[in-house]
Amino acid sequence: MNGTLLLSIDLLPKEPWNEILKAELAELGFDAFEDTESGIKAYGPEEKTNLETVLNDTILADKENDFTFKLDQELIPFQNWNAKWEADFEAVFVEDKLSILAPFHDKSLAKGILIEIQPQMSFGTGHHQTTWMMSKAILEETEILGNVLDMGTGTGVLAILAEKLGAESILAIDIEDWSVENTKENAQRNNCKKIIALHGDVDLIHGKVFDFILANINKNILKSHLSQYIETLKIGGKLYLSGFFESDAQEMIDFTENLGLKHQKTLTKETWAQLCFVK
């Protein structure tokens, strides 16, 4: 990859289309997002072309025609990505229990557990509502013991948090090789010794057993993975899911409970949802 595609999209009205668009662009391979006054910016693979056609045909086609959008595309050379990302990267605080900071942030700002993340192309810095909720849900456990799976690890922030809360081993998997490399770098940066980061998909968990499974992906991928998650989850083990809207939460609860898990609790934040189940 020689560069990253930046989409600048103006929406009228902005709400709720900005969140809907971010979720659907994520399914097209876009990995990082930021809100603007008039819409969103999205970063993704440079090979995507004819995005206006894609948006019209696959994302906006089934929506009411009560809004308009304007799309600009820009190819950012790869070597300039980190500088731009760093310029926009703000510290993340999950209440007073967790601080997610970049190396260039003032560490005296930290509250609770400190995780230092080098911002690169990976999804999962804590800025998105789903990562924030997953972090909050994990922190409510007080301790995360035993074996942990972090599926779709992104930057590795949830895997790192699991180790800091006492996990004995963490398997962090992502389909993007650069996410795996970023997870390895961030694990080392946080002095983590128990995280194994692998490039691949859900087939890598076959034959393994987990006490906790963390999966912050999107609804359709989660549904396709769920039977394999449940197969590898210990009796009494917990499954944490996010990456979908609050409006999809009941569908995910019904689907997961039909596979044999029991819904324990739900978190919501700005139209997004996070669910916890026990086996």
C-alpha positions in Angstrom: 0.0 0.0 0.0 1.5 3.3 -1.1 -1.1 5.6 0.3 -4.4 6.0 2.1 -7.6 7.3 0.6 -9.2 10.1 2.5 -12.9 10.7 2.0 -14.3 14.1 3.1 -18.1 13.8 3.1 -20.5 16.6 3.9 -24.0 15.5 4.9 -27.2 17.5 5.2 -28.5 16.8 7.7 -25.4 15.4 9.5 -27.3 13.3 12.1 -27.9 10.4 12.1 -26.3 9.8 8.7 -22.8 10.3 10.0 -22.9 7.3 12.2 -24.8 5.2 9.7 -22.2 6.1 7.0 -19.3 5.2 9.3 -20.7 1.8 10.0 -21.3 1.0 6.4 -18.0 2.4 5.2 -16.3 0.2 7.7 -17.7 -2.8 5.8 -16.1 -1.4 2.7 -12.7 -1.5 4.3 -12.4 2.0 5.8 -10.6 1.9 9.1 -10.6 5.2 10.8 -13.1 8.1 11.0 -13.3 11.6 12.4 -16.3 13.9 12.7 -16.3 17.3 11.1 -18.7 20.2 11.5 -20.5 19.2 8.3 -20.0 15.4 8.2 -17.2 12.9 8.4 -13.8 12.1 7.2 -13.0 8.4 6.4 -9.7 6.7 5.8 -9.4 3.5 3.8 -7.7 1.5 1.1 -6.4 3.5 -1.9 -7.7 1.0 -4.5 -11.3 2.1 -3.8 -12.5 4.1 -6.8 -15.8 5.6 -8.0 -16.8 6.1 -4.4 -19.7 8.3 -5.3 -21.2 5.5 -7.3 -20.5 3.1 -4.5 -22.2 5.4 -2.0 -25.2 5.8 -4.2 -25.6 2.2 -5.2 -24.7 0.4 -2.0 -25.2 2.7 1.0 -27.7 5.4 0.1 -29.9 3.6 -2.4 -32.3 2.2 0.2 -32.5 5.4 2.3 -35.1 8.1 2.2 -34.2 11.0 -0.1 -34.4 13.5 2.7 -30.7 14.4 2.7 -27.8 15.3 0.4 -24.1 14.6 0.5 -21.0 16.0 -1.1 -17.9 13.8 -1.5 -14.3 14.7 -2.0 -11.4 12.2 -2.3 -7.7 12.7 -1.6 -4.9 10.2 -1.7 -2.6 10.7 1.3 0.9 9.3 0.8 1.6 6.6 3.3 4.5 8.4 4.9 2.3 11.3 5.7 -0.4 9.3 7.4 1.0 9.2 10.9 1.7 12.9 11.0 -1.9 13.7 10.0 -3.3 11.1 12.4 -1.2 12.4 15.3 -2.3 15.9 14.7 -5.9 14.9 15.2 -5.4 12.3 17.9 -6.9 13.3 21.3 -6.5 11.6 24.6 -9.3 9.2 25.4 -10.7 8.7 29.0 -13.1 5.9 29.9 -14.5 7.7 33.0 -11.8 7.8 35.6 -10.8 4.2 35.1 -8.7 4.2 31.9 -6.7 6.7 29.9 -5.6 5.9 26.3 -2.8 8.3 25.4 -0.4 8.6 22.5 3.4 8.9 23.1 3.2 12.7 22.5 0.5 13.3 25.2 1.3 14.6 28.6 1.2 11.5 30.9 0.2 13.6 33.9 -3.2 13.7 32.3 -3.7 10.0 32.9 -6.5 8.7 35.2 -6.7 5.1 36.2 -5.0 2.5 34.0 -2.7 4.0 31.4 -2.5 2.5 27.9 -0.1 4.2 25.4 -1.1 3.7 21.8 1.0 4.8 18.8 -1.7 6.0 16.4 -1.4 4.4 13.0 -3.9 3.0 10.5 -5.5 0.5 12.9 -9.1 0.9 14.1 -9.6 0.8 17.8 -7.9 3.7 19.5 -10.8 4.2 21.9 -12.2 7.2 20.1 -15.0 5.3 18.6 -18.1 4.7 20.8 -17.8 0.9 20.4 -14.2 0.7 21.6 -15.1 3.0 24.5 -18.0 0.8 25.6 -16.0 -2.4 25.2 -13.3 -0.9 27.5 -15.9 0.2 30.0 -17.6 -3.2 30.0 -14.2 -5.0 30.6 -13.3 -2.6 33.4 -16.5 -3.4 35.2 -15.2 -7.0 35.5 -12.4 -5.7 37.8 -10.4 -8.8 36.8 -10.1 -10.5 33.4 -8.6 -13.9 34.3 -7.7 -16.9 32.1 -7.5 -17.0 28.3 -8.8 -14.1 26.3 -9.6 -13.8 22.6 -9.6 -10.2 21.1 -11.1 -10.7 17.6 -10.6 -7.8 15.2 -7.9 -6.4 17.5 -7.1 -3.2 15.6 -4.5 -1.3 17.6 -4.6 -4.0 20.3 -6.0 -1.7 23.0 -8.5 -4.2 24.3 -5.9 -7.0 24.4 -3.6 -4.7 26.3 -6.4 -3.8 28.7 -7.1 -7.5 29.3 -3.5 -8.1 30.2 -3.4 -5.2 32.6 -6.5 -6.6 34.3 -4.8 -10.0 34.9 -5.4 -12.2 31.8 -3.1 -15.2 31.6 -2.9 -15.2 27.8 -4.4 -13.1 25.0 -4.8 -14.1 21.4 -5.3 -11.0 19.3 -6.4 -11.6 15.7 -7.0 -9.2 12.8 -7.5 -9.7 9.1 -5.3 -6.7 8.3 -1.6 -7.4 8.6 -0.7 -3.8 9.4 -3.2 -4.0 12.4 -1.3 -7.0 13.6 2.0 -5.2 13.4 0.5 -2.2 15.2 -0.8 -4.5 17.9 2.6 -6.0 18.4 4.2 -2.6 18.6 1.6 -1.3 21.1 1.9 -4.5 23.2 5.6 -3.9 23.5 5.1 -0.2 24.2 2.9 -1.2 27.2 5.3 -3.9 28.4 2.8 -6.6 27.7 4.2 -10.2 27.6 1.1 -12.3 27.2 -0.3 -11.1 23.9 0.1 -13.2 20.8 -1.0 -11.2 17.7 -1.9 -13.2 14.5 -2.9 -12.2 11.0 -5.9 -14.1 9.9 -9.6 -14.8 10.5 -11.8 -16.8 12.9 -10.5 -20.2 11.7 -7.4 -19.5 13.8 -9.4 -20.1 17.0 -10.3 -23.7 16.1 -9.4 -26.1 18.9 -8.7 -23.3 21.4 -10.6 -22.5 24.7 -11.3 -19.1 26.1 -12.6 -17.6 29.3 -13.4 -14.3 27.7 -14.0 -13.4 24.0 -14.0 -9.7 22.9 -15.3 -9.0 19.4 -15.8 -5.4 18.2 -16.4 -5.9 14.5 -19.7 -5.4 12.5 -23.0 -7.1 12.8 -22.9 -9.4 9.8 -19.3 -10.6 10.6 -20.2 -11.2 14.2 -23.2 -13.3 13.3 -21.1 -15.4 10.9 -18.5 -15.9 13.7 -20.8 -16.5 16.7 -21.1 -20.3 16.5 -17.3 -20.6 16.5 -17.0 -18.1 19.4 -19.5 -20.2 21.4 -17.7 -23.4 20.6 -14.4 -22.2 22.0 -15.9 -20.4 25.1 -15.7 -22.2 28.4 -18.9 -22.9 30.5 -19.3 -19.7 32.6 -17.2 -17.8 30.1 -18.2 -14.3 28.9 -18.6 -12.9 25.4 -18.5 -9.2 24.7 -19.8 -7.9 21.4 -19.9 -4.5 19.8 -19.7 -2.8 16.4 -23.4 -2.4 15.7 -26.2 0.1 16.3 -28.5 0.3 19.3 -31.3 -0.5 16.9 -29.7 -3.8 16.1 -29.1 -4.8 19.7 -32.3 -6.9 20.1 -31.6 -8.8 16.9 -28.1 -9.6 18.2 -29.5 -10.6 21.6 -32.1 -12.9 20.0 -29.5 -14.4 17.6 -26.9 -15.1 20.3 -29.4 -16.5 22.8 -30.8 -18.8 20.2 -27.2 -20.3 20.0 -27.2 -21.0 23.7 -25.8 -17.9 25.5 -27.5 -15.8 28.1 -27.7 -12.0 27.7 -26.4 -10.3 30.8 -26.2 -6.6 30.1 -26.3 -3.8 27.5 -24.4 -0.6 27.2 -25.3 2.2 24.7 -23.5 5.3 23.6 -24.6 7.7 20.9 -26.7 5.2 18.9 -24.1 2.4 19.3 -24.5 -0.7 21.5 -22.4 -3.2 23.4 -23.6 -6.5 24.7 -22.3 -9.0 27.3 -23.3 -12.7 27.3 -22.4 -15.7 29.5 -22.2 -19.3 28.5 
